[in-house]
């Protein structure tokens, strides 16, 4: 009997060891697979995040900006901007948000973000020249990526079309970048269309705050 009991005890111990080993292996296998899955997911997420923005470098290699990959860019002649201060680039860089609303009866003219480069560090004068309308907010002095900057809104409420413009001016080494974006606009009798583009305001602010001067 004792021999049989000892034999059973030995078998039981072996079975316990085998079962414990199997449980341990299964636990390790499940953990390993989950860990690899998370790593793959994190890599994919990082890749997607990296692909969410594009980098724009102006033709004169003065600055770079980061903007959503769904936006497009073009160039416009910036009206009478040269009368405000000398221009480093005679053309205004224009960023067009995805699904940007039309600003007028000519539906091919979308609401945009405009960027003008001035060869001047007189931020206040440049900013005030673009703050049209019957009201403005109190100017805010900012630091963006170590550069001096100012922000102000132009608000027109008395005359059609009513509107709210967000304007930033960022300065470095006697160069000022002026950023303009129309958040809201009312309609008028000569073709202006009402729209609300506040949904793009966060991307606009992120674009401004991504500025890096290259000289």
C-alpha positions, 0 to 999 in steps of 0.5 A: 500500500505504501508503495502504491501511495508513494507512486500516486503521490509522485504522479500527482506531483508530476501532474501538478507541475505539468498543469502549473507549467501549462498555466504559466505558459498560457499566461505568458503567451497571452501577455506576449500577444497582448503586448505585441498587439499594443506595440503594433497599435501604438506604432500605427497610431504614431504613423497616423498622427505623423501623417495628419499634418504637412509642412509648408516652407515658403519660397524664400526659405524664411519660415515653416508651418505645419498644417492639416493634410486635408488643407490645400495651399495657393498664392494670391496677390495681397492687395495693397499690403506693400503700402503698409510695410515692405514685403519680403514676398510679393505674394500672399500664401493662402491655406484653404481648409477642407470644406471651407465655406464660400465667402461670396456669391462667387462660390469658387472663392472659399474662406482662407487663412492668409499669410503675408511676410513683411520686412518690418518688425513694427508689429503694431503698425502692421496689425492695426492696418488689417484690423478693419471694422467698427470694433477691435478686441484688446491686443494681446502680447504673446510669445510663440515658439520664443518669438514676439507676437500680437493677437487681436480680433477685428469685429464689424457689427454695424455694417453689412457684411458683419464679420469677426477676423482673427489676426496674428502678427509674429516677429523675428529678426525684422521680419513679421508674418501676418496671419488672417482668418475670418471666423464668421461673416454675415450676408449683404445685398451685394453678394457676401454669404453668411458663414461660420468657420469657427470649426476651423479656428483651432486648426488655424491657431495650431498653424500659427503656433507651429511657425518656425523661422529659418534665419 
